[in-house]
Amino acid sequence: MGPLIALLALAPGASAAAQAADFASPWEAMVIEASQRFGVPEAWIYRVIQAESGGRTMVRGRPITSPKGAMGLMQLMPATYADMASRHGLGGDPYLPRDNILAGTAYLRLMYDRFGFPGMFAAYNCGPERYEAYLQGRQGLPAETRSYLARITSRRLPRAPEAPSQMAGEPPAPPRVTVFFARSGQSDGADAATDKEQGSGIFVPLHARDSDPK
């Protein structure tokens, strides 16, 4: 029945500026600051903002907040924002675009240091504990997270930070991890051939049991 349906971890793309051009943003200076501070490609930051909030700060006259409480441009949960703000000297208002972008980028960098590319996007969306459980085979990825990965990696992205993080005590980056989407019933031979070519990877079965991460 053919090889794997969709390969999410694509080849390194164009420059961060070119990647960001398809998402015109008034947050450019803030994204540049966060990128330089935490060693995260601008393209990653723009892609997360686009997937999380569409670049909106307000919805129906109120600061953008998810039904489960995620806040601001990069949709951070209260505890996550408080942690990042404490670590990096940010203010107490998670809806301020600059502080939200800095906190979200710091958190994205932590997820990269722990899970590599592109696993950090899944961990950002569903949480590191849930993603760790998925890696250990104890839980499936939620449908929302699978959709989130597909949206974020639908166009080419840099695979690695363009500069080292300025965060203290940064551990070495882990091996890059490839995420695949596979449908049940595919040929084992075709899958094995593709896996051999791509190296070790994460397979996301489309029939996996779902739950809502946020």
Steps between C-alpha positions, in 0.01 A plus 500: 500500500794727465739677737417713800225749439663822615853587606481795735867571561596658171837612369648826626333792332576856409615770738295595804408830338367324192310252714340783697400692188189286452372617840513880506525599862513813711705294745816491289729684743379282788552181302852609406577574865368162614682319221832657590453458874408131494666383180172399338444555126255779427314263270421269794363790704285634218366155424398441863335843524309431182386154616417608855326836459513599136689809617195629689520656843126561539187296429156656541653792683687288754862381522529174309463205737426136419213314670759332722675822592794529257584867457628744243672479165685178581218355713687426821333337797516709821750273676725488195500877463570548870794260479652667194438849640676407824798352319546785256390811686177562310198695620184375662268554202509196268294686239765763428628399156871543576491305825277232351731453201809489720340249737365286217835497323683410821259211549536389139877495546462282811286258301761494223779428747299211639333352191681634192343589166210469433395331824522831685191624313295203622625552855420872479143417404409207722755546779831325565354238733238395247755492220742301715219250564448476125869434440489224761198341332266567793266742320415607150537856376177700517330580171559870567874441531518296180314775317726762661812320379359477150426874492835608640711274279292538183770729359875473530667600824859515625575183694731654760552828685708756315687602818556358848251588768592761758317301768728388782574133533384409151544125444630363170233479233362147459505309171251631249180296494286448193122488528299298253127455453410145402166335428423151621520236230806638324760265362762406758758473226435851373502641849824324584666631186392855576609471863840369396545794269387763753658357815339466841163665527169547674198343336161657565225249411194683375274252679655572841275563797434869533466745786511877527836633621386846595 
